[in-house]
Amino acid sequence: MPKVLYVVHNHPAVMPGGAETYALELYGAMRDSGRYDPLLLARTGPPVSRSGRVHEGTLLEPVGGDPNQYFFHTDIEDYDWFLSTSRNKDVYTKFYRDFLAAYRPEVVHFQHTLFLGYDILRETRRTLPDSAIVYTLHEYVPICHNNGQMFRTTGERCLGASPRRCHECFPAIPPQEFFLRERFIKSHLGVVDRFLSPSRFLAQRYVDWGIDPARITVEENGRPPLAAVPDRGPDRNEEQDAGRPNRARIGYFGQFTAFKGADVLMKAMKLLAERRMAGPPILDAVHPTLRLHGANIEHQPEEFQALFRSLLDTAGDDITLMGRYRPDELPALMRAVDWVVVPSIWWENAPLVIQEAFAHGRPVICSDIGGMAEKVTDGVDGLHFRAGDAHSLADTIERAVGTPGLWERLRAGIGEVHPLGRHVTNLADLYDDLVAAHAGRPGAPSARHKTARRSAHVG
């Protein structure tokens, strides 16, 4: 059976996140499919590792009892954030090269190169010249030096990078350096056979940056089947007219970062509380409550941590910090809320939480930009609000919880979430085509797959 190696920047057992969770789920589903024998290589090391130090001796270590999952220990002190490369070249030319030589996968599918560096792409091509290289674009790190958010340091969202514009965000770095950064990264990305983008919005950003649209396929991330959890039904507010139900339980699921907008959501909840206090009673005394599910606030800048805790301290009973959760807990957590809010202030790509909410029959309230607006249709399966605007979000929450029948109508509008089994089939077919092309065989896709792939390309 041919082998596929999945490379990711973190393992969800150590650092939970959307790309990490998806990579592990894909690994398991591909193994179960019998199409390819998968390996998973997940970078770890300080400051996000269990040991708190660089692994001694070899940099590779099995994950638990699975012989096909490996931790790849690297030292963040050796990582060049500007060029996204490791200064310790042994990472590539010794440890990673030996790993590739030992397993010789026919396909190497990168889910992320953060903390590993783009050199790992070149080393893959050098060591395995006949193997196919696939790269899933989860965000905009190659394009944007500002944490890959395409968010300017002056506070505005950005749709396109250039040496001059990037220099405006980082005045200490000359435009010439940004020009060289772009050339360096694009030279390594040049060895990739096919890029995958879970959203058309993100794909278009890379096309605008200069990636040939024929090399990008839009393929939404698949989700595993979920066991249906019975809906416990709406709350009944004692202050309402007798027996009239409402859907006022709000849920946030995700990491607590400045770009994810949890602070915008908490500010909106504070505005709603102030409106109730000021009277007259709004929405027949409907009282929205918020549950915050997430983690990693301790890894954020101190200024954001202080703001987050200040908003939480003044929220009273309106907001409950639920904290970290395991994937197997998600059905019950989704059952306890009516609406899922995705308030990110950056473009996003294809947030995993939107698929999770839809899979559990929960309409989504989201920012009206980027991959969020692409995945949630306003008035059909969720509601949009103006990104970064707490007043707009407060108004939208009022409308959501105060409009009789709206929740039921939006829930009925939720379509099928892309099944992981179908996603695995699509990827395995793509792998077959790329492997055949590298082997020098005709390997032309069937007419059905050729048509599907052509329609999925950008441009």
Backbone torsions as a table, in degrees:
resi	resn	phi	psi	omega
1	MET	NA	133.7	178.5
2	PRO	-65.7	155.0	-177.0
3	LYS	-110.5	145.7	172.3
4	VAL	-126.4	130.8	177.3
5	LEU	-102.1	123.8	174.1
6	TYR	-99.5	125.9	-179.8
7	VAL	-113.9	128.3	-177.1
8	VAL	-140.0	156.0	-171.5
9	HIS	-81.3	-15.4	178.0
10	ASN	-152.8	162.3	174.0
11	HIS	-108.0	135.0	-176.6
12	PRO	-61.6	-20.3	176.2
13	ALA	-68.2	-22.2	-179.0
14	VAL	-106.5	-45.1	-176.2
15	MET	-135.4	92.4	-177.3
16	PRO	-67.2	140.9	179.0
17	GLY	-171.7	166.6	-175.5
18	GLY	-62.3	-50.2	-178.3
19	ALA	-64.9	-39.0	-179.7
20	GLU	-64.2	-46.0	-179.9
21	THR	-62.8	-44.7	179.4
22	TYR	-61.0	-43.3	-178.2
23	ALA	-61.1	-41.9	179.7
24	LEU	-68.3	-40.0	178.1
25	GLU	-64.9	-40.7	178.6
26	LEU	-63.7	-42.6	177.9
27	TYR	-56.3	-48.6	-178.5
28	GLY	-66.0	-40.9	-178.5
29	ALA	-69.1	-37.8	177.5
30	MET	-66.3	-38.7	176.8
31	ARG	-61.0	-44.2	-177.7
32	ASP	-70.5	-23.6	-177.0
33	SER	-72.4	-27.4	-177.6
34	GLY	78.0	4.1	-179.7
35	ARG	-80.7	-43.1	179.1
36	TYR	-137.0	146.8	175.6
37	ASP	-89.6	110.1	-171.9
38	PRO	-91.4	151.2	168.4
39	LEU	-121.7	150.2	176.5
40	LEU	-126.3	124.6	177.6
41	LEU	-118.9	110.5	-175.2
42	ALA	-114.8	122.2	177.9
43	ARG	-66.1	142.9	172.5
44	THR	-148.7	173.1	-178.5
45	GLY	142.0	167.0	180.0
46	PRO	-54.9	142.9	4.2
47	PRO	-90.2	0.1	-179.1
48	VAL	-113.2	82.5	175.8
49	SER	-156.0	162.5	-178.7
50	ARG	-76.0	-31.0	-175.4
51	SER	-83.1	-26.4	-177.3
52	GLY	75.7	8.0	179.4
53	ARG	-148.4	163.7	177.2
54	VAL	-69.8	138.4	-179.2
55	HIS	-64.7	135.2	-177.5
56	GLU	-85.1	149.3	-178.7
57	GLY	77.8	-124.7	177.0
58	THR	-68.2	150.9	179.0
59	LEU	-89.0	-1.5	-177.7
60	LEU	-111.1	141.9	-175.8
61	GLU	-148.6	132.4	177.5
62	PRO	-60.2	148.1	177.3
63	VAL	-95.6	112.8	178.5
64	GLY	57.6	-137.4	-178.6
65	GLY	-100.1	13.4	-178.6
66	ASP	-94.3	113.8	-177.2
67	PRO	-71.1	-8.8	-179.0
68	ASN	-106.5	6.6	173.8
69	GLN	-114.7	134.9	-177.9
70	TYR	-134.9	139.8	164.4
71	PHE	-83.7	140.4	175.6
72	PHE	-117.8	102.0	-174.2
73	HIS	-80.3	122.2	173.2
74	THR	-131.3	162.1	-177.6
75	ASP	-103.9	120.1	-177.8
76	ILE	-64.9	-20.4	177.8
77	GLU	-66.1	-22.7	178.9
78	ASP	-90.2	1.3	-172.1
79	TYR	-93.4	127.7	176.3
80	ASP	-90.3	107.6	-174.3
81	TRP	-69.4	-29.4	-176.8
82	PHE	-71.8	-47.0	-177.8
83	LEU	-95.6	-7.4	-176.7
84	SER	54.4	62.3	178.7
85	THR	-146.2	152.1	176.1
86	SER	-89.7	132.7	177.4
87	ARG	-72.3	-25.1	177.3
88	ASN	-86.2	94.9	-174.3
89	LYS	-70.2	-12.5	175.0
90	ASP	-62.0	-26.3	176.9
91	VAL	-53.0	-42.5	-177.8
92	TYR	-89.5	-52.6	-166.6
93	THR	-81.2	-10.3	178.3
94	LYS	-119.2	-69.1	-169.9
95	PHE	-71.2	-49.1	-179.8
96	TYR	-68.5	-40.1	179.7
97	ARG	-61.2	-43.7	179.4
98	ASP	-63.3	-38.3	178.8
99	PHE	-62.4	-47.2	178.6
100	LEU	-61.6	-42.3	-178.3
101	ALA	-65.5	-31.3	-179.1
102	ALA	-73.7	-39.1	-174.2
103	TYR	-101.5	-29.7	178.0
104	ARG	45.3	62.0	177.6
105	PRO	-67.9	145.4	176.5
106	GLU	-73.2	-24.9	179.3
107	VAL	-133.9	135.2	170.1
108	VAL	-117.1	117.3	-175.6
109	HIS	-113.5	107.9	-179.5
110	PHE	-84.9	126.4	172.3
111	GLN	-93.6	-23.2	178.1
112	HIS	-170.5	149.7	175.5
113	THR	-119.2	7.2	177.9
114	LEU	-60.6	138.3	-178.4
115	PHE	72.2	-10.6	176.1
116	LEU	-102.5	-44.2	178.1
117	GLY	101.9	152.0	-177.9
118	TYR	-70.8	-18.5	177.3
119	ASP	-58.4	-24.7	-178.1
120	ILE	-65.1	-25.9	175.5
121	LEU	-68.2	-47.1	-179.4
122	ARG	-63.5	-40.4	179.5
123	GLU	-65.4	-35.5	176.7
124	THR	-61.7	-46.5	179.7
125	ARG	-66.0	-36.9	-178.7
126	ARG	-67.8	-42.2	-176.6
127	THR	-79.2	-35.7	-177.3
128	LEU	-123.6	71.9	-174.6
129	PRO	-62.9	-21.6	-178.0
130	ASP	-100.5	3.3	179.9
131	SER	-91.4	153.2	177.8
132	ALA	-86.5	143.2	178.2
133	ILE	-118.5	123.8	178.7
134	VAL	-120.2	143.6	-176.2
135	TYR	-137.0	115.7	175.3
136	THR	-85.8	127.4	179.6
137	LEU	-89.8	108.1	-178.6
138	HIS	-95.8	-22.6	176.8
139	GLU	-160.6	-148.6	-165.2
140	TYR	-123.3	26.4	-176.8
141	VAL	-57.4	-42.6	178.7
142	PRO	-59.8	-32.7	-176.5
143	ILE	-82.4	-40.8	-165.9
144	CYS	-119.9	126.0	178.7
145	HIS	-75.7	-15.3	-178.8
146	ASN	-86.4	67.7	178.4
147	ASN	59.0	21.3	178.3
148	GLY	67.4	22.5	-175.0
149	GLN	-94.9	-10.9	-171.5
150	MET	47.9	50.1	-179.3
151	PHE	-131.4	116.9	-173.2
152	ARG	-69.6	150.7	-179.5
153	THR	-67.0	-13.4	175.4
154	THR	-86.4	-4.7	173.9
155	GLY	105.2	5.4	178.7
156	GLU	-108.5	150.3	173.1
157	ARG	-70.9	150.3	-175.0
158	CYS	-121.9	137.6	179.1
159	LEU	-105.1	-8.6	-178.5
160	GLY	-160.8	138.3	-179.5
161	ALA	-99.8	149.7	171.4
162	SER	-154.3	157.5	178.4
163	PRO	-53.3	-39.8	-178.9
164	ARG	-67.9	-47.3	-178.3
165	ARG	-65.4	-38.9	179.1
166	CYS	-66.8	-37.3	176.4
167	HIS	-62.8	-35.0	177.4
168	GLU	-63.0	-34.2	177.5
169	CYS	-76.4	-32.5	-178.0
170	PHE	-129.2	79.4	-173.9
171	PRO	-58.6	-25.3	-178.6
172	ALA	-74.2	-12.8	-178.6
173	ILE	-107.4	117.4	-177.3
174	PRO	-63.4	153.5	176.9
175	PRO	-55.9	-34.7	-179.3
176	GLN	-60.5	-35.0	179.5
177	GLU	-68.4	-38.9	177.1
178	PHE	-67.1	-35.2	175.9
179	PHE	-61.4	-45.8	179.8
180	LEU	-67.2	-37.3	176.6
181	ARG	-57.9	-47.1	-179.8
182	GLU	-61.9	-43.8	179.8
183	ARG	-63.5	-41.0	-179.5
184	PHE	-62.0	-49.3	-176.7
185	ILE	-67.2	-44.4	-179.0
186	LYS	-64.5	-31.9	179.1
187	SER	-64.1	-38.3	178.1
188	HIS	-74.4	-40.8	177.8
189	LEU	-63.9	-18.2	-179.7
190	GLY	-64.5	-18.2	179.7
191	VAL	-85.4	-5.7	-178.4
192	VAL	-75.7	133.9	178.6
193	ASP	-79.7	-41.0	-178.4
194	ARG	-149.7	131.1	172.2
195	PHE	-94.6	142.2	173.3
196	LEU	-113.6	136.6	177.7
197	SER	-127.2	124.9	179.2
198	PRO	-73.6	-7.3	177.9
199	SER	-143.0	151.6	177.0
200	ARG	-69.8	-32.7	-179.8
201	PHE	-60.4	-49.7	-179.1
202	LEU	-64.6	-41.5	179.6
203	ALA	-57.9	-41.2	-178.5
204	GLN	-66.0	-33.0	176.9
205	ARG	-61.9	-39.2	179.7
206	TYR	-74.1	-33.9	174.7
207	VAL	-63.7	-44.2	177.7
208	ASP	-61.2	-29.8	-179.4
209	TRP	-78.3	-17.2	176.0
210	GLY	123.7	2.7	177.0
211	ILE	-78.6	133.3	179.5
212	ASP	-59.7	122.9	-178.6
213	PRO	-59.8	-24.1	178.4
214	ALA	-68.0	-16.4	179.9
215	ARG	-93.8	0.2	-178.1
216	ILE	-115.5	127.9	174.1
217	THR	-114.6	129.3	175.8
218	VAL	-85.0	113.9	-179.8
219	GLU	-139.6	111.5	-178.3
220	GLU	-66.0	142.3	176.9
221	ASN	-62.4	136.6	179.1
222	GLY	-84.4	156.5	179.0
223	ARG	-122.2	141.3	178.9
224	PRO	-70.0	157.0	177.6
225	PRO	-63.9	143.7	-178.2
226	LEU	-117.8	138.9	176.1
227	ALA	-71.2	130.7	-179.2
228	ALA	-65.4	132.1	177.1
229	VAL	-109.6	124.5	-178.5
230	PRO	-56.7	139.3	177.6
231	ASP	-76.6	129.3	-177.7
232	ARG	-77.6	-5.4	176.8
233	GLY	90.1	170.6	-177.3
234	PRO	-75.3	158.0	171.9
235	ASP	-71.1	160.2	171.4
236	ARG	-124.2	114.2	-176.1
237	ASN	-83.5	124.7	-176.2
238	GLU	-60.9	-24.4	-178.3
239	GLU	-83.8	-5.8	-178.2
240	GLN	-83.0	170.3	171.1
241	ASP	-58.4	147.6	-172.0
242	ALA	-50.4	124.2	171.1
243	GLY	78.0	-2.8	-177.0
244	ARG	-83.1	115.6	-176.3
245	PRO	-80.9	161.3	172.4
246	ASN	-140.8	161.9	178.2
247	ARG	-115.5	90.4	-169.8
248	ALA	-122.1	15.5	-178.3
249	ARG	-97.9	115.8	-176.0
250	ILE	-103.5	140.6	178.2
251	GLY	-128.0	139.7	171.8
252	TYR	-118.0	130.9	179.1
253	PHE	-131.3	117.7	179.7
254	GLY	157.5	-179.7	179.0
255	GLN	-76.9	151.3	178.7
256	PHE	-94.7	92.8	176.8
257	THR	-130.2	164.5	-178.8
258	ALA	-63.6	-27.1	-177.2
259	PHE	-86.6	-17.6	-176.6
260	LYS	-81.9	-15.2	170.2
261	GLY	81.2	16.4	176.3
262	ALA	-60.1	-32.3	178.2
263	ASP	-67.7	-36.2	176.5
264	VAL	-62.0	-41.7	179.7
265	LEU	-65.7	-42.4	179.2
266	MET	-66.4	-36.5	175.8
267	LYS	-64.2	-38.4	177.1
268	ALA	-63.9	-40.6	177.7
269	MET	-64.4	-36.6	177.3
270	LYS	-65.2	-40.7	177.2
271	LEU	-61.7	-41.4	178.9
272	LEU	-63.9	-38.8	177.5
273	ALA	-64.9	-40.9	178.9
274	GLU	-65.2	-37.2	178.0
275	ARG	-64.9	-39.8	178.6
276	ARG	-64.5	-41.1	-178.5
277	MET	-66.7	-36.1	-176.3
278	ALA	-74.1	-27.6	-178.9
279	GLY	62.3	169.3	0.0
280	PRO	-66.5	164.1	-176.9
281	PRO	-53.0	132.2	-178.8
282	ILE	-95.3	147.3	171.5
283	LEU	51.4	41.4	179.7
284	ASP	53.8	40.1	175.6
285	ALA	67.2	23.1	172.3
286	VAL	-62.8	134.5	-172.7
287	HIS	-125.3	93.7	179.8
288	PRO	-66.1	141.1	173.2
289	THR	-125.0	152.5	-174.1
290	LEU	-125.1	134.3	171.6
291	ARG	-112.8	125.3	179.9
292	LEU	-101.0	111.1	177.4
293	HIS	-108.7	119.9	-179.3
294	GLY	171.7	-173.8	-174.0
295	ALA	-157.2	-179.9	171.6
296	ASN	75.6	19.1	174.8
297	ILE	-62.1	-30.0	-177.6
298	GLU	-67.8	-16.8	179.7
299	HIS	-92.8	1.9	-175.7
300	GLN	-92.7	163.6	177.0
301	PRO	-57.1	148.5	-175.4
302	GLU	-59.2	-35.4	-179.3
303	GLU	-62.4	-42.6	179.3
304	PHE	-70.6	-38.7	176.9
305	GLN	-58.5	-42.3	-179.8
306	ALA	-64.9	-42.5	178.8
307	LEU	-63.4	-44.8	-178.9
308	PHE	-59.1	-47.5	-177.2
309	ARG	-70.0	-34.1	177.6
310	SER	-64.4	-45.2	178.5
311	LEU	-64.1	-37.5	-180.0
312	LEU	-68.8	-40.5	-178.0
313	ASP	-64.6	-32.2	-176.6
314	THR	-93.0	2.1	-173.9
315	ALA	-82.3	-19.9	-177.6
316	GLY	65.5	-140.1	-177.2
317	ASP	-84.3	-3.5	-177.8
318	ASP	-70.1	-27.8	-176.9
319	ILE	-126.0	132.2	176.4
320	THR	-121.0	124.7	176.9
321	LEU	-84.9	108.7	-177.6
322	MET	-87.3	-26.9	176.5
323	GLY	82.5	-159.1	-175.7
324	ARG	-66.3	150.0	177.7
325	TYR	-141.7	155.9	176.9
326	ARG	-91.9	152.9	179.7
327	PRO	-55.0	-36.9	-178.1
328	ASP	-70.5	-13.4	177.9
329	GLU	-86.7	-12.1	-171.2
330	LEU	-60.8	-43.2	-179.5
331	PRO	-55.6	-44.5	-179.9
332	ALA	-68.0	-35.5	179.1
333	LEU	-68.4	-39.9	176.8
334	MET	-65.7	-36.8	179.4
335	ARG	-61.9	-28.3	-176.3
336	ALA	-83.4	-1.9	178.4
337	VAL	-126.4	163.9	178.2
338	ASP	-105.8	-39.1	-177.4
339	TRP	-122.4	143.4	172.1
340	VAL	-110.7	127.3	-179.0
341	VAL	-105.0	129.8	175.5
342	VAL	-118.2	93.1	-170.2
343	PRO	-100.1	26.8	-175.0
344	SER	-56.2	144.8	178.4
345	ILE	-97.9	-7.7	174.8
346	TRP	-102.4	173.9	-170.0
347	TRP	-62.6	-31.8	-170.7
348	GLU	60.4	-179.2	179.8
349	ASN	-128.2	-81.0	176.3
350	ALA	-143.1	77.3	-172.7
351	PRO	-54.5	128.4	178.7
352	LEU	-56.8	-34.7	-175.8
353	VAL	-63.7	-29.4	178.4
354	ILE	-66.4	-45.2	177.2
355	GLN	-62.4	-40.7	-180.0
356	GLU	-64.4	-42.7	178.8
357	ALA	-62.0	-46.8	-179.7
358	PHE	-63.5	-39.7	179.8
359	ALA	-61.7	-27.6	179.1
360	HIS	-99.5	11.8	175.7
361	GLY	71.6	32.2	-179.1
362	ARG	-111.6	118.1	174.6
363	PRO	-60.4	151.6	-174.9
364	VAL	-114.5	133.9	169.9
365	ILE	-102.9	119.2	-172.6
366	CYS	-139.8	163.2	173.5
367	SER	-62.1	147.9	-172.3
368	ASP	-89.5	40.1	-174.7
369	ILE	-137.3	158.8	165.9
370	GLY	55.0	-142.3	-177.6
371	GLY	-65.1	-25.1	178.0
372	MET	-67.4	-50.2	179.9
373	ALA	-64.4	-28.4	177.8
374	GLU	-70.2	-38.2	-174.2
375	LYS	-86.8	-22.4	-179.4
376	VAL	-115.5	121.6	179.8
377	THR	-92.5	116.4	-175.7
378	ASP	-59.1	125.9	178.2
379	GLY	83.7	-3.6	179.9
380	VAL	-109.9	-57.1	178.5
381	ASP	-125.9	9.5	178.8
382	GLY	179.4	-168.5	-178.0
383	LEU	-133.5	144.5	175.5
384	HIS	-101.2	152.1	168.3
385	PHE	-136.7	164.0	-177.3
386	ARG	-69.2	122.9	-174.5
387	ALA	-56.0	132.4	176.2
388	GLY	77.8	1.1	-174.4
389	ASP	-105.4	103.9	-178.1
390	ALA	-64.4	-33.8	178.1
391	HIS	-65.9	-42.7	178.1
392	SER	-63.8	-40.3	178.2
393	LEU	-65.9	-41.7	177.4
394	ALA	-60.1	-43.0	178.2
395	ASP	-62.0	-40.6	-177.9
396	THR	-69.1	-39.0	176.6
397	ILE	-64.1	-41.8	176.1
398	GLU	-56.2	-46.1	-179.7
399	ARG	-64.1	-42.1	-176.5
400	ALA	-62.3	-50.1	-173.9
401	VAL	-84.6	-14.0	-174.9
402	GLY	-105.0	-2.1	-178.3
403	THR	-102.0	110.1	-179.7
404	PRO	-57.9	132.8	176.4
405	GLY	82.7	-9.3	-176.6
406	LEU	-66.8	-44.3	-178.8
407	TRP	-59.2	-45.3	-179.3
408	GLU	-63.5	-40.6	-179.4
409	ARG	-66.5	-44.0	-180.0
410	LEU	-68.4	-37.8	178.2
411	ARG	-62.3	-40.1	179.1
412	ALA	-65.8	-21.8	-179.1
413	GLY	-85.4	-4.4	-179.4
414	ILE	-71.5	125.9	-179.9
415	GLY	-90.8	-171.8	-178.7
416	GLU	-69.7	134.6	171.6
417	VAL	-83.3	133.6	-175.3
418	HIS	-52.4	113.8	-175.7
419	PRO	-68.0	141.7	-179.4
420	LEU	-63.4	-34.8	179.1
421	GLY	-62.3	-43.6	177.6
422	ARG	-66.5	-39.2	178.5
423	HIS	-60.9	-44.2	179.3
424	VAL	-62.7	-41.2	177.0
425	THR	-60.8	-44.7	179.0
426	ASN	-60.8	-43.4	-179.4
427	LEU	-67.6	-43.4	-179.5
428	ALA	-62.5	-39.0	175.7
429	ASP	-62.1	-41.9	177.8
430	LEU	-63.4	-45.4	177.8
431	TYR	-56.3	-45.1	-179.5
432	ASP	-56.8	-45.5	-178.6
433	ASP	-63.0	-43.6	-177.9
434	LEU	-69.2	-40.5	178.0
435	VAL	-63.2	-41.8	179.1
436	ALA	-63.1	-41.3	179.2
437	ALA	-63.0	-40.2	179.7
438	HIS	-69.8	-27.9	-179.5
439	ALA	-80.4	-5.4	178.3
440	GLY	84.0	6.9	176.9
441	ARG	-85.3	159.0	178.6
442	PRO	-54.8	-52.1	171.5
443	GLY	53.1	28.1	-178.9
444	ALA	-69.3	134.7	178.2
445	PRO	-62.5	157.5	174.8
446	SER	-63.8	162.4	-179.1
447	ALA	-57.1	-37.1	-178.6
448	ARG	-64.4	-48.0	-178.1
449	HIS	-70.8	-35.2	179.8
450	LYS	-61.7	-43.3	179.7
451	THR	-65.7	-44.3	-178.0
452	ALA	-62.8	-42.1	-176.9
453	ARG	-69.7	-39.7	-179.0
454	ARG	-62.0	-39.8	-179.2
455	SER	-70.2	-21.4	-178.2
456	ALA	-87.7	-12.2	178.6
457	HIS	-69.8	159.6	179.1
458	VAL	-92.9	148.0	174.6
459	GLY	99.4	NA	NA
